[in-house]
Amino acid sequence: MSSTLDANLRRALADRVRYYKELGIYDFYRQPVVADIQDEQISVARAPSPAAVVIRGEQNLSASTNLESPLADPAASLRLIREDIGDCTRCRLHKQGRKQIVFGVGNPKADLMFIGEAPGADEDQQGEPFVGRAGQLLNNMIKAMGIRREDVYIGNIIKCRPPGNRTPERDECETCSPFLMRQIEAIHPKALVALGAVAAKTLLAINAPMTELRGRWYDFRGTKLAVTYHPAFLLRDPRQKKEAWKDLQMVMTELGLQAPAKSPE
C-alpha cells in the first residue's frame, strides 16, 4: 500500500503542526497503525498533556518532517485558522463579557497588514476589527496612503475584547498571539505595521517607549515591520498625527506607493 499523503491533507497537516509549534509543543510521536485504517488517513489529536501531540498514521511524522510549506491558498489557510480558534475559551476573556471572536478582515493576499491591540466595544459588537472611531481614522490613514481598506489586512494581538477596554494582560497576549502568527504566515505580507505600544512590544519583544520604537524597520520573521501610533491614541492627541504620517510615508516608500500631494489633516 502506498504511504504517500494526499497533497491537500499534507498541507492541512503542515498547518496543524505549525499551530502546535506556535503553542510551544514540539514533541510528536506515532502510535501503532490500526489495521483497518487506510494509509492516507491521518488524525491529529490533542495529547493528554501539553508535552506531546499524538499523530496517527502510516508515516512517521516527527517534528523534523518537512511539512512547513504554507497552504497555497491564503484564504483557505485563514479559514482553517478560524476553525481552530472556534468559540475560544483558552483564556479568561471568554468569561469577562466578550460577545464574539474578532478574527481579522481584509485581503488574504495583502501586501500590507495592520496589527492593533484588541477589539473595543464596537468591534466586539460587529465582529470586525477597527470599526469604531479609531477604525474610521485608520480608514482615513489607509486612504491617505493611496489604497483602500479592502486592499490591506487588519487584525489585533488578541481577538476578544478585554473588559472596559483595559490593556491586554501578558498571558492573554501569549495565549492568543500564536493564531496571529499563523495569520501573518498565511497572508505573507510585504510589510507589517504595529499600531501602538502593545502591538509593537508583543511582536518585537522589546520594552521601549514609542519614541524609540518608531522611525525604523524591524525584521519580523522575514517580513519588514514598522511601528506607529494607535489610531485611538491619535484621537486623544491629534498633535501626533504628523508623526504617524511620517511612519506611513516610510511604509509607502517601501511598498512603492505614491504619496498624495498633501498629507492628511
Secondary structure, DSSP 4 states (H G I P E B T S, - for coil): ---PPPHHHHHHHHHHHHHHHHTT---EE-PPPPTTS-TT--EEEE-SSTT-EEEESSS---TTSS--PPPS-HHHHHHHHHHHH-S--SSGGGGTT--S----EE-TT-SEEEEES---HHHHHHTSSS-SHHHHHHHHHHHHTT--GGGSEEEESSSSPPGGGPPPPHHHHHHHHHHHHHHHHHH--SEEEEESHHHHHHHH-----HHHHSSS-EEETTEEEEEE--HHHHHH-GGGHHHHHHHHHHHHHHHTPPPPSS---
